[in-house]
Structures are given as C-alpha cells and as structure tokens.
Amino acid sequence: MISLRREMHANPETAFNEYETTKLLLNKLKSRGLDKVKRITDTGLYALLNGNKGKCVALRADIDALPITEDTGLRFSSKNPGTMHACGHDAHSAMVFGAAMILKDMKEQLNGSVKFIFQPAEEKNPGGASVLIKSGVLRSPRVDAIFGQHILPGKPAGKTGFYPGVMMASQDEIYITIIGKAGHGARPQGTIDPIVTASQVVLALQTIVSRNTDPYEPIVITIGRFSGGTINNVIPEKVELSGTVRTLNEKLRKNTLKLIERTVKGICLSAGAKYKFTISPGYPELVNSPAETQFAEAAAIEFTGKENVFKGERFMFAEDFAYYLKQCPGTFYWIGAGNTSGLHTSTLNLDEKLIPKGAAFMAYLAWDYLQKH
C-alpha cells in the first residue's frame, strides 16, 4: 500500500488526465485475483469481489491530483512539474486498494459483494463521480450502500470522524466579464473604467452574504481571480473575474446565483458598462445518510476503540461524492492525516501510518455492513 501510494505521488495527473494512474491501478488489481477489474470511462475503473449472495457495498477512492508545484522535499516528490497530490487522493487510492486485498483473503466470509471504485476528476467540474454514475458504475451489481473517506490534516493519523446529514457544501463556479470603454489613464472622463466597476462588484457581492442571507445559513462567495489591464497609464476595455459560491442548501444556492447576477447588472448599469455572467454548475451539497453514518461510527468504535473516533466537522469544502449519495445511501467520513499543512497546499505531507489503519477499517466496514444487512 505504501509503495502504491508513493508511486502515485511521484507521478500525479490532473483531472480527466489520469491515464498512467489508471493503467497502474489496473495492472495492480488484475494481478491480485479479484473477480472483475474493469475500466469505466477513459480514466476510471472499478474492481469487484463476489462473496456469498447478498447485498453490494461500494468503497470509493479518487485518483486525480492538483495543478500545484510540490514543495515537500520528499524523495518520492512529484516528477511532473506543476502537478501534485496535494489532497491525499494517492492515500485514498492506496487504502481502497488495501481494503480490496484484505477482503479478497476473506472472500468466503463475505455475505455479498464489494465494489472498489477508483474515480477520476474529483477536483474538476462536472466531477468524475457524475461521469462514472452515468456510465453505470453503481449498476451490475446494483450498489446498496457506499462509503468513502478523506484525509483531514491536524487530526491524529488513522483516527476517524463522522458527521450525519449535510457535511459539505455545494460548489458552483462563476465567471464575470465587465466591459467598459478603454482610454488614457490621464483622461478617465472619456472612458468607462471596468477596473473600478469590477472592484465595486467584488465588494458588493459580500453584501449578499451579510445583508441578503439569513445569518444562520452558511454561505461563501469568493472571487479568486481578478484580471485586467496591461500597463499603469491605460484604462482597459474589460476586466475578468472568476470565483466560487458555496452553500449548504439547494434553495439558498439557486437564490444566491440570481442575486449575484442582479448585483453585477445593477452596478454595471450605474457605471454605463456591459457585462457577461456565466455559471459553471458544480457539485450539490454532500448529505450523509443518518443510518449509514451511525452504522459506520459504531463500526469504527467497535474496530478501533472509542478513543480513536472523533466528532466529525462540517466544512464548506465541496466533494463530488455527493453525487453517489444522491443515488444510494452511504456516508463520507474523515480520517486523520497527522500534523501537516492543510489540503491543497504545496507542503502537504501526510503521515503514512494512516494508510494501513484506513485500509483495515474500510475492509471491516464493508465486511460488517454485509454481515448485518
């Protein structure tokens, strides 16, 4: 498991480009005697283990990396410039692979089937989960319950945390172009300044959070890119903004996107500017099934001891595991990554002790679910 994790870490590939990663996983899984190993889509795959007749439970890992330049100094650091496993997907894959190996040796004790899903493109719209679901990954056999885990920096390696209900936010990308009238910076009266207009838009969008939303409703509107202009004494023709919107319920999500366009339209109208507004719909909010979450937490206490289970947290991160939970019951839980920098940072260096612990618990969780259902 450690060897697989390090090989993936040294050779990361971004969303929908995981060709060598998929090939590596296919070869590893095919050599281990599972009942079925199948590529699904260009860079997704699953493996199947058929036990005795019963239900089917799925364990999911994501396999893509991020466009980040690694700065860990590890001897197995990324060999691909500008690309890094900075979200722990290499460890996720190693743990699901390990769970498959454990359960293969317990096949005669399985009261059902286990599907091991290795999914591409968790980090990019429309999300690899939605693509795999459309391609039938939850069918043949039909998945009755699904479980997934994600590393959490700052928690002791291998400890698990669970949260029932809405655990992670929906995520949409917004793209705004403010179109003004270019001219010399010394004669602003003859221009329509898109930089000033766009600046007003950025500030005004935060009033949607502070003045148009119930204070008890979590919401984030972040403009992460502001691009315009070429030189200090020229007012440009246009400015481009892009950002993300995160909420925890669908009604607020839809209403917020409408308010964003209304705000942009009003400010542009007052400035005499034009605009273009585009939404790239992202993942829905992630809603853990209460029963499956309670079951998984009880299994963790039984398997690892109560002292190794912490109270899970709700975050405004987004995660395309949400799509699976729209189709079948299940839960997505945290597993401690040790004392390291945060997710999506160039210095993320997870504690590898979590990998055998996580694999063992995933195997137990699948086995226990099939025994008790």
C-alpha positions as CSV (number, residue, x, y, z in Angstrom):
1,M,0.0,0.0,0.0
2,I,2.8,2.4,0.9
3,S,4.6,1.5,-2.3
4,L,1.5,2.2,-4.4
5,R,0.8,5.5,-2.6
6,R,4.4,6.7,-3.3
7,E,4.3,5.6,-6.9
8,M,1.1,7.6,-7.4
9,H,2.5,10.5,-5.5
10,A,5.6,10.7,-7.7
11,N,3.6,10.5,-10.9
12,P,0.5,12.7,-10.3
13,E,-2.0,13.5,-13.1
14,T,-4.7,16.2,-13.0
15,A,-8.5,15.7,-13.5
16,F,-9.5,13.7,-16.6
17,N,-5.9,13.1,-17.5
18,E,-5.2,10.2,-15.2
19,Y,-4.2,7.7,-18.0
20,E,-1.0,6.4,-16.4
21,T,-2.6,6.3,-13.0
22,T,-5.4,4.2,-14.3
23,K,-3.0,1.9,-16.1
24,L,-1.0,1.4,-12.8
25,L,-4.1,0.6,-10.8
26,L,-5.5,-1.7,-13.5
27,N,-2.3,-3.7,-13.5
28,K,-2.1,-3.9,-9.7
29,L,-5.7,-5.0,-9.4
30,K,-5.6,-7.5,-12.2
31,S,-2.7,-9.3,-10.7
32,R,-4.4,-9.8,-7.4
33,G,-7.1,-12.3,-8.3
34,L,-10.3,-10.2,-8.0
35,D,-13.4,-11.4,-9.7
36,K,-13.6,-8.5,-12.1
37,V,-11.5,-5.5,-12.9
38,K,-13.0,-3.1,-15.5
39,R,-12.1,0.3,-16.9
40,I,-15.1,2.6,-17.0
41,T,-14.7,5.8,-18.9
42,D,-11.2,6.7,-20.2
43,T,-9.6,7.2,-16.7
44,G,-12.0,5.5,-14.3
45,L,-12.1,1.8,-13.1
46,Y,-13.6,-0.5,-10.6
47,A,-12.9,-3.9,-9.2
48,L,-15.5,-6.4,-8.0
49,L,-15.3,-9.1,-5.3
50,N,-18.2,-11.6,-5.3
51,G,-18.8,-13.2,-1.9
52,N,-21.9,-15.2,-1.0
53,K,-25.3,-14.0,-2.2
54,G,-26.4,-10.8,-0.6
55,K,-26.1,-7.0,-1.0
56,C,-23.4,-5.0,-2.7
57,V,-21.4,-2.4,-0.9
58,A,-19.0,0.1,-2.6
59,L,-15.8,1.7,-1.4
60,R,-14.7,4.7,-3.3
61,A,-11.3,6.4,-3.9
62,D,-10.5,9.4,-6.0
63,I,-7.3,9.3,-8.1
64,D,-6.6,12.8,-9.6
65,A,-4.0,15.4,-8.4
66,L,-3.9,19.2,-8.4
67,P,-2.1,21.8,-10.5
68,I,0.2,22.7,-7.6
69,T,4.0,22.7,-7.6
70,E,5.2,20.4,-4.8
71,D,7.5,21.8,-2.0
72,T,7.8,18.9,0.4
73,G,11.3,17.7,-0.3
74,L,10.2,14.0,-0.2
75,R,12.3,11.6,-2.0
76,F,9.2,10.5,-3.9
77,S,8.1,14.0,-4.7
78,S,6.2,14.7,-7.9
79,K,8.2,14.2,-11.1
80,N,5.5,16.1,-13.1
81,P,6.2,19.8,-12.9
82,G,3.3,21.9,-11.6
83,T,1.3,18.8,-10.5
84,M,1.0,17.4,-7.0
85,H,-1.1,15.0,-4.9
86,A,-1.9,17.8,-2.5
87,C,-5.3,16.5,-1.4
88,G,-4.4,12.9,-0.4
89,H,-6.0,11.1,-3.3
90,D,-2.9,8.9,-3.6
91,A,-3.5,7.8,0.0
92,H,-7.2,7.3,-0.6
93,S,-6.4,5.0,-3.6
94,A,-3.8,3.1,-1.6
95,M,-6.4,2.5,1.2
96,V,-9.1,1.2,-1.1
97,F,-6.6,-1.0,-2.8
98,G,-5.5,-2.3,0.6
99,A,-9.1,-3.0,1.6
100,A,-9.6,-5.0,-1.6
101,M,-6.5,-7.1,-0.8
102,I,-7.8,-7.8,2.8
103,L,-11.3,-8.7,1.7
104,K,-10.0,-10.9,-1.1
105,D,-8.5,-13.1,1.5
106,M,-11.8,-13.1,3.4
107,K,-14.0,-13.8,0.4
108,E,-15.6,-16.9,1.9
109,Q,-16.8,-14.8,4.8
110,L,-18.5,-12.1,2.7
111,N,-22.3,-12.1,2.7
112,G,-22.4,-10.2,-0.5
113,S,-20.3,-8.3,-3.0
114,V,-17.9,-5.4,-2.7
115,K,-17.2,-2.9,-5.5
116,F,-14.0,-0.9,-5.3
117,I,-14.3,2.3,-7.2
118,F,-11.3,4.3,-8.4
119,Q,-12.7,7.6,-9.7
120,P,-11.1,10.3,-11.8
121,A,-11.6,14.1,-11.6
122,E,-12.9,14.8,-8.1
123,E,-11.3,18.2,-8.4
124,K,-12.9,19.5,-11.6
125,N,-16.4,20.2,-12.8
126,P,-18.6,18.3,-13.7
127,G,-16.8,15.8,-11.3
128,G,-15.7,12.3,-12.1
129,A,-18.4,10.8,-9.9
130,S,-21.2,12.2,-12.1
131,V,-19.5,10.8,-15.2
132,L,-19.0,7.3,-13.6
133,I,-22.6,7.2,-12.4
134,K,-23.9,7.9,-16.0
135,S,-21.6,5.1,-17.2
136,G,-23.2,2.6,-14.8
137,V,-20.7,2.3,-12.0
138,L,-23.5,1.8,-9.4
139,R,-25.2,-0.9,-11.5
140,S,-24.3,-4.6,-12.3
141,P,-24.5,-5.4,-9.4
142,R,-26.6,-2.5,-8.0
143,V,-24.8,-0.8,-5.1
144,D,-26.9,-0.9,-1.9
145,A,-24.6,1.4,0.2
146,I,-21.4,3.3,-0.5
147,F,-18.6,4.6,1.8
148,G,-15.8,7.0,1.2
149,Q,-13.2,8.7,3.3
150,H,-11.0,11.8,3.1
151,I,-7.8,12.7,4.9
152,L,-8.0,15.5,7.4
153,P,-4.8,17.3,8.4
154,G,-4.4,18.2,12.1
155,K,-6.1,15.0,13.4
156,P,-4.0,12.0,14.6
157,A,-3.1,9.6,11.8
158,G,-5.8,6.9,11.3
159,K,-8.4,8.3,13.7
160,T,-11.8,8.7,12.1
161,G,-14.6,11.3,12.4
162,F,-18.2,11.1,11.3
163,Y,-20.9,13.7,10.7
164,P,-24.6,12.8,9.8
165,G,-26.6,15.0,7.4
166,V,-25.2,17.9,5.4
167,M,-21.4,17.7,5.9
168,M,-20.0,19.6,2.9
169,A,-21.2,22.4,0.7
170,S,-22.5,22.7,-2.9
171,Q,-20.0,24.4,-5.2
172,D,-20.6,26.5,-8.3
173,E,-18.1,28.4,-10.3
174,I,-18.9,31.9,-11.6
175,Y,-17.3,33.9,-14.4
176,I,-17.9,37.6,-14.8
177,T,-16.6,39.9,-17.6
178,I,-17.0,43.7,-17.1
179,I,-16.9,45.5,-20.4
180,G,-16.1,49.2,-20.3
181,K,-14.5,51.8,-22.7
182,A,-10.7,51.9,-22.9
183,G,-8.7,55.1,-22.8
184,H,-5.8,57.1,-21.4
185,G,-5.4,56.9,-17.6
186,A,-5.0,60.8,-17.6
187,R,-8.4,61.3,-19.2
188,P,-10.8,59.0,-17.2
189,Q,-13.8,61.2,-18.1
190,G,-13.7,59.8,-21.6
191,T,-13.7,56.2,-20.5
192,I,-15.9,53.7,-18.7
193,D,-13.4,52.1,-16.2
194,P,-14.0,48.4,-15.9
195,I,-11.5,48.1,-13.1
196,V,-13.4,50.5,-10.8
197,T,-16.7,48.8,-11.8
198,A,-15.3,45.3,-11.1
199,S,-13.9,46.5,-7.8
200,Q,-17.4,47.7,-6.8
201,V,-18.8,44.3,-7.9
202,V,-16.3,42.4,-5.7
203,L,-17.2,44.4,-2.6
204,A,-20.9,44.4,-3.3
205,L,-21.0,40.6,-3.7
206,Q,-20.1,40.3,0.0
207,T,-23.3,42.1,1.0
208,I,-25.2,39.1,-0.4
209,V,-23.6,37.2,2.5
210,S,-24.0,39.9,5.1
211,R,-27.3,41.5,4.1
212,N,-29.3,39.2,1.9
213,T,-28.8,35.9,3.7
214,D,-30.1,34.5,7.0
215,P,-27.2,34.7,9.5
216,Y,-27.9,31.1,10.4
217,E,-27.3,29.9,6.8
218,P,-23.6,29.2,6.0
219,I,-22.6,30.7,2.6
220,V,-19.3,31.7,1.0
221,I,-18.8,33.9,-2.1
222,T,-15.2,34.1,-3.1
223,I,-13.7,35.9,-6.1
224,G,-10.4,34.2,-6.6
225,R,-9.3,35.8,-9.9
226,F,-9.3,39.4,-10.9
227,S,-7.7,40.0,-14.3
228,G,-7.5,43.2,-16.4
229,G,-5.2,45.8,-17.7
230,T,-1.7,45.8,-19.3
231,I,0.0,49.0,-18.2
232,N,-0.2,51.6,-15.5
233,N,-1.5,54.5,-17.5
234,V,-4.1,52.8,-19.7
235,I,-7.7,52.1,-18.6
236,P,-8.5,48.7,-20.2
237,E,-11.6,47.7,-22.1
238,K,-12.5,44.8,-19.9
239,V,-11.9,43.0,-16.6
240,E,-12.4,39.3,-16.0
241,L,-13.5,37.9,-12.6
242,S,-13.9,34.3,-11.5
243,G,-14.9,32.8,-8.2
244,T,-16.7,30.1,-6.3
245,V,-20.1,30.0,-4.4
246,R,-20.7,27.6,-1.6
247,T,-23.9,26.9,0.3
248,L,-25.5,24.1,2.3
249,N,-29.0,24.0,0.9
250,E,-30.3,24.0,-2.7
251,K,-32.8,26.8,-2.3
252,L,-30.1,29.2,-1.0
253,R,-27.8,28.1,-3.7
254,K,-30.2,29.0,-6.5
255,N,-31.3,32.2,-4.9
256,T,-27.7,33.3,-4.4
257,L,-26.7,32.8,-8.0
258,K,-29.7,35.0,-9.0
259,L,-28.6,37.7,-6.5
260,I,-25.1,37.7,-7.9
261,E,-26.3,38.5,-11.4
262,R,-28.7,41.1,-10.1
263,T,-25.8,42.8,-8.3
264,V,-23.5,42.7,-11.3
265,K,-26.2,44.0,-13.6
266,G,-27.1,46.9,-11.3
267,I,-23.5,48.1,-10.8
268,C,-22.8,47.9,-14.5
269,L,-25.9,49.8,-15.3
270,S,-25.0,52.6,-13.0
271,A,-21.5,52.8,-14.5
272,G,-22.6,52.5,-18.1
273,A,-20.7,49.3,-18.5
274,K,-21.8,46.0,-20.0
275,Y,-21.3,42.5,-18.6
276,K,-21.2,38.8,-19.3
277,F,-22.2,36.4,-16.5
278,T,-21.6,32.6,-16.7
279,I,-22.3,29.9,-14.2
280,S,-20.5,26.5,-14.3
281,P,-22.7,24.3,-12.1
282,G,-20.7,22.3,-9.6
283,Y,-21.4,19.6,-7.1
284,P,-24.5,19.5,-4.8
285,E,-24.2,19.6,-1.1
286,L,-23.0,16.4,0.4
287,V,-25.6,14.8,2.6
288,N,-24.6,11.7,4.7
289,S,-27.4,9.2,5.3
290,P,-28.0,9.2,9.1
291,A,-28.4,5.5,9.4
292,E,-25.3,4.6,7.4
293,T,-23.3,7.3,9.3
294,Q,-24.4,5.9,12.6
295,F,-23.5,2.4,11.5
296,A,-20.1,3.4,10.3
297,E,-19.3,5.3,13.5
298,A,-20.4,2.3,15.6
299,A,-18.2,0.1,13.4
300,A,-15.2,2.4,13.9
301,I,-15.7,2.3,17.7
302,E,-16.0,-1.4,17.7
303,F,-13.0,-1.9,15.4
304,T,-10.6,0.8,16.6
305,G,-11.8,1.8,20.0
306,K,-13.8,4.9,21.1
307,E,-10.6,6.8,21.8
308,N,-9.8,6.6,18.0
309,V,-13.0,8.2,16.9
310,F,-13.5,12.0,16.9
311,K,-16.5,14.2,16.4
312,G,-16.6,15.0,12.7
313,E,-16.9,18.5,11.4
314,R,-18.9,20.3,8.7
315,F,-16.8,22.2,6.2
316,M,-17.5,24.4,3.2
317,F,-15.3,22.3,1.0
318,A,-17.1,20.6,-1.9
319,E,-16.8,16.9,-2.8
320,D,-18.3,15.0,-5.7
321,F,-19.0,12.0,-3.5
322,A,-22.3,13.9,-3.0
323,Y,-23.4,12.5,-6.4
324,Y,-23.2,8.9,-5.1
325,L,-25.2,9.8,-2.1
326,K,-28.0,11.2,-4.3
327,Q,-28.2,7.7,-5.8
328,C,-27.8,5.3,-2.8
329,P,-27.4,5.6,1.0
330,G,-23.9,5.9,2.5
331,T,-21.5,8.2,4.3
332,F,-18.4,10.1,3.7
333,Y,-16.1,10.4,6.7
334,W,-12.8,11.9,7.8
335,I,-9.5,10.1,8.6
336,G,-6.7,11.9,10.4
337,A,-3.6,12.7,8.4
338,G,-1.4,13.7,11.2
339,N,0.4,17.0,11.8
340,T,0.8,18.5,8.4
341,S,-0.1,21.6,6.4
342,G,-3.6,22.0,5.0
343,L,-5.3,20.4,2.0
344,H,-4.4,21.9,-1.4
345,T,-1.1,23.2,-0.1
346,S,2.4,22.6,-1.7
347,T,3.7,21.3,1.6
348,L,1.1,18.7,2.4
349,N,2.9,15.7,3.9
350,L,0.5,13.2,5.4
351,D,1.5,10.6,8.0
352,E,1.6,7.3,6.1
353,K,0.7,5.4,9.3
354,L,-2.9,6.3,8.4
355,I,-2.8,4.1,5.3
356,P,-2.9,0.6,6.8
357,K,-5.3,1.8,9.5
358,G,-7.6,3.3,6.9
359,A,-7.5,0.2,4.7
360,A,-8.2,-2.1,7.6
361,F,-11.2,-0.1,8.7
362,M,-12.6,0.2,5.2
363,A,-12.4,-3.6,4.9
364,Y,-14.0,-4.1,8.2
365,L,-16.7,-1.6,7.4
366,A,-17.7,-3.4,4.2
367,W,-17.5,-6.8,5.8
368,D,-19.6,-5.7,8.8
369,Y,-22.2,-4.0,6.6
370,L,-22.7,-7.2,4.6
371,Q,-22.8,-9.3,7.8
372,K,-25.5,-7.1,9.4
373,H,-27.6,-6.3,6.3
